[in-house]
Amino acid sequence: AMVSHRLAVRALSAALLSISGAAAAVPNTITVGALTLTLCNTQYTGYCGALERPLDPSGVVPGTITVGFEYYPRRDQALAPLGTILPQEGGPGYSSTGTRDFYLSVFDALRDRRDVLIIDKRGTGLSQPVDCPWLQTGTVALQAVANCGRQLGRAAWLYGTDFAAGDIVAVLDALDIGGVDF
């Protein structure tokens, strides 16, 4: 009886270890829509991706910009999804991924059935941040804005809301996300 009890305990321990090991196994990459995303945040099980976009969709100013984002899949993949949450920093100039901990904490109760997608607007965070030392000190002086504008040259106006919104739509399309809660 003692031998069978030990065997039962070992079998149960092995089963529990294999279940917890399976639950803890997180893939290094996932495919969402047309993009392959790479695990970049093990604390929250987040995946990073990027999409190359024209700097100027009209083509007047040449070049491209990389729009970076973090995707946090819903925790319960067995249940039907209830949507995607798209938190965004106001700005200008603030990185949305820089506020990830706050966003994921605020939306924690909703994450079982909702994905969270955090996109950095062009010129911030993971989206080729603009380096304007005159503005990065927290000043609101008009001369600092003028200096930054001169540094960016003809591309300065390409960092506005209209272009940022176009980038967000492009990321949503590439990920095949039809709608979001904003």
N, C-alpha and C positions, 0 to 999 in steps of 0.2 A: 504494500500500500504506500509505503514511504517513497519507493522508487517511482511509482506511477505519479505520485504527487509532485515529485521533483521534475519529472518529464513534462507534466502538465504546466508547471510554472515556467520551465524553459520554453516550451512551445508558445505559451501566451506572451512571454517576454519577446521572443523572436518575432511573433506576429505584430506586437505593438511597435517594435523597432522598425519593421518593414513598412508599417502604415505611416508612422511619423516621418520616416525617411522619404516615402513617396510624397507626403504632403509638403515636405520641405524642399523637394526638388523643384527648382525654378529654372525654366529654360534660359539659356544665354541670349537667344534671339526669338522673336515672334514676328509673324507677318500680319500686318493690319492693312487691309486694302491692298494697294500696290507696293507698299514699303516694308522693308525688313528693318525692325527696330532692335537695338542692342541693350541688354540689361545694363543699367548705369546707376541704379539706386536700389541696393539690397534692403535698406531699412524699410522702404515703402513698396518694394517690388515695382520699380519704375523702369521704363524703357526709353532710350533716347533715339531720336531720329532727326533728320535734316532734309530739307528740300531746297534745291537750287532754283532761284527765281531771277528773272531779269531785273537789274537794278531799276531800269526805266522801261516799263512795258511798251512805251511808244517807240523805243529804240533811239531816241535823240541822244541820250547819254548812254554810252556803251558800258557793258560790264554786267556782272551778276552779283547776287547776294545770297548767302546761305541762311535760310530761316530754320532755326533750331527749336526743338520742342521736347517735352517729356510726356510720356503716355503711361498712365497708371490703370491697368485693367481692373475691372470690377472683381471683387474677391470671390463671389460665388458664381462660377461659370456654369453651374448646373441649372440655375434659374434664368428665365428670360431677362434680357437686359432692359433697364428702364431709361436708358439714354446716356448721354455724355455731358459732363459738366466742363465748361470752358471758363475758368477764372482768368481775369486779365487785370494787370496793373493799369492804373490811369496813366499818369505820365505828365509830360513827356520824359522819356529817358530811363524809366524804371524797368528792371527785368522781372517778368512774371515768374520765371523759375527761381529767382532769388527769394521769392516769398512762398515757395512750395510748402515748407513745413507748416506755415500758417494755414494755407489753403487746404492741405490734406487733413489738418486737424479740424478745421471748421466743417468740412464735408465728410468727416469720418463716418458718421452715422448713415450716410447715403451710399457709401462705397461698396456695399455688398452687391448691389445691382446696377451701379452706375460707374462708368469709366470716368477718369479725370484726364483731361488733355490741357497741358500748360504750354502755351506757345509764347516765345519771346518775340516781341515786335522787332522789325528791322532796326539795327543799330543798338540793340540791347542784349545783355546776357549771352545766350547761345547763338544769337543772330548777328554775328560780326559787330560787336559793340563799337560804337564810335568813341574815339579817344579825344575828347575836347577838354583839356585840363582847365580851361577857364571856367567851365560850367561844373566840373566835378568837385568843386570846393563848396558847393551849396549856394553860391551867389546867385542873385537874380538881376545883376547889373546888365543893362542893355549892351554895354561894351563887350561883355563876355559872350553874349549871344551873337553879336556881330563878328567877333573873332572866330567863333566856332563856324559860323556861316561861311566866312572867308576860307577857313581850312577845308570845308567840304566842297567849296566851289559850286559848279553847276549841279552837283548831286544833292545839295542841301535841301531842296524842296522835295526830294524823293523819299524823305523819311517821315512824311506826314501821315495822317490818319487814313486817307484814301488808299495809299499804297500798303499800309499795314493791314487794313481790312482785306485787301486783295490777296495778301500773303496768307492770312488766316483762312480764307475761302479755299485757296490752293492746297493748303495742308489738309483741310477737311476733305476736299475732293480726293486727294491722293490716299487718304486713310479710309475712304469710302464711308465717311460719317455724314449722314443726311441732315442732321439737325443737332443743336446743342442747347443746353441750359446755360445762359450767360449770366 
